[in-house]
């Protein structure tokens, strides 16, 4: 299944885990930053970001970056040549 995240004319094409609607990049963090689930989500997000960067894929539109940060479309992270 594909992530349901959409922003304007951007549609995420990342796959999702069986029990999720959003990919790891668009999934919200659990409320308790001390929980094991929070650590697992943080680690998975980090790994996915590193994977995308290694493939020179710099599209991070709407990525949920942290519990106190608001996801947003950031043109700085999206190359102009796409």
C-alpha positions as a Markdown table, in Angstrom:
| # | Residue | x | y | z |
|---|---|---|---|---|
| 1 | Unk | 0.0 | 0.0 | 0.0 |
| 2 | Unk | 1.1 | 3.6 | -0.7 |
| 3 | Unk | 1.3 | 6.4 | 1.8 |
| 4 | Unk | -1.9 | 8.6 | 1.9 |
| 5 | Unk | 0.0 | 11.9 | 2.4 |
| 6 | Unk | -0.9 | 14.6 | -0.1 |
| 7 | Unk | 0.0 | 18.3 | -0.2 |
| 8 | Unk | -1.2 | 20.5 | -3.1 |
| 9 | Unk | -0.1 | 18.5 | -6.1 |
| 10 | Unk | 2.5 | 16.3 | -4.3 |
| 11 | Unk | 1.5 | 12.7 | -3.5 |
| 12 | Unk | 3.9 | 10.6 | -1.5 |
| 13 | Unk | 4.9 | 7.4 | -3.2 |
| 14 | Unk | 6.5 | 5.6 | -0.3 |
| 15 | Unk | 5.1 | 2.3 | 0.9 |
| 16 | Unk | 3.5 | 1.8 | 4.3 |
| 17 | Unk | 3.6 | -0.9 | 7.0 |
| 18 | Unk | 0.6 | -3.2 | 6.9 |
| 19 | Unk | -1.2 | -1.5 | 9.8 |
| 20 | Unk | -0.4 | 2.1 | 8.9 |
| 21 | Unk | -1.9 | 4.7 | 6.5 |
| 22 | Unk | 1.3 | 6.8 | 6.3 |
| 23 | Unk | 4.9 | 6.0 | 5.5 |
| 24 | Unk | 7.5 | 6.3 | 8.2 |
| 25 | Unk | 8.4 | 9.8 | 7.0 |
| 26 | Unk | 4.8 | 11.1 | 7.3 |
| 27 | Unk | 3.8 | 9.2 | 10.4 |
| 28 | Unk | 3.4 | 11.2 | 13.5 |
| 29 | Unk | 5.5 | 10.6 | 16.6 |
| 30 | Unk | 3.9 | 8.9 | 19.6 |
| 31 | Unk | 3.1 | 11.3 | 22.4 |
| 32 | Unk | 5.5 | 9.9 | 25.0 |
| 33 | Unk | 9.1 | 10.7 | 24.0 |
| 34 | Unk | 10.3 | 8.2 | 26.6 |
| 35 | Unk | 8.5 | 5.3 | 25.1 |
| 36 | Unk | 10.0 | 2.5 | 23.1 |
| 37 | Unk | 7.6 | 3.2 | 20.3 |
| 38 | Unk | 8.9 | 6.8 | 20.1 |
| 39 | Unk | 12.5 | 5.5 | 19.8 |
| 40 | Unk | 11.6 | 3.0 | 17.2 |
| 41 | Unk | 9.8 | 5.7 | 15.0 |
| 42 | Unk | 12.7 | 8.1 | 15.5 |
| 43 | Unk | 15.2 | 5.4 | 14.4 |
| 44 | Unk | 13.1 | 4.3 | 11.4 |
| 45 | Unk | 12.7 | 8.0 | 10.3 |
| 46 | Unk | 16.4 | 8.6 | 10.5 |
| 47 | Unk | 17.2 | 5.4 | 8.5 |
| 48 | Unk | 14.7 | 6.4 | 5.8 |
| 49 | Unk | 16.1 | 9.9 | 5.5 |
| 50 | Unk | 19.6 | 8.5 | 5.2 |
| 51 | Unk | 18.4 | 6.0 | 2.5 |
| 52 | Unk | 16.8 | 8.8 | 0.5 |
| 53 | Unk | 19.8 | 11.0 | 0.7 |
| 54 | Unk | 22.1 | 8.1 | -0.4 |
| 55 | Unk | 19.9 | 7.8 | -3.5 |
| 56 | Unk | 20.1 | 11.6 | -4.1 |
| 57 | Unk | 16.3 | 11.8 | -3.4 |
| 58 | Unk | 15.9 | 15.1 | -1.6 |
| 59 | Unk | 12.1 | 15.3 | -1.6 |
| 60 | Unk | 11.0 | 15.7 | 2.0 |
| 61 | Unk | 7.6 | 17.4 | 1.5 |
| 62 | Unk | 5.5 | 17.2 | 4.7 |
| 63 | Unk | 7.9 | 15.0 | 6.7 |
| 64 | Unk | 7.1 | 14.8 | 10.3 |
| 65 | Unk | 10.4 | 15.8 | 11.7 |
| 66 | Unk | 9.7 | 15.8 | 15.4 |
| 67 | Unk | 7.1 | 16.1 | 18.1 |
| 68 | Unk | 7.4 | 19.8 | 18.5 |
| 69 | Unk | 7.9 | 20.6 | 14.8 |
| 70 | Unk | 5.1 | 21.2 | 12.2 |
| 71 | Unk | 5.4 | 19.4 | 8.9 |
| 72 | Unk | 5.7 | 21.7 | 6.0 |
| 73 | Unk | 6.6 | 21.8 | 2.3 |
| 74 | Unk | 10.1 | 23.2 | 2.2 |
| 75 | Unk | 11.3 | 24.3 | -1.3 |
| 76 | Unk | 14.9 | 24.3 | -0.1 |
| 77 | Unk | 14.7 | 20.5 | 0.2 |
| 78 | Unk | 13.2 | 20.0 | -3.3 |
| 79 | Unk | 15.7 | 20.3 | -6.2 |
| 80 | Unk | 14.6 | 22.5 | -9.0 |
| 81 | Unk | 15.6 | 20.1 | -11.8 |
| 82 | Unk | 12.8 | 17.6 | -11.0 |
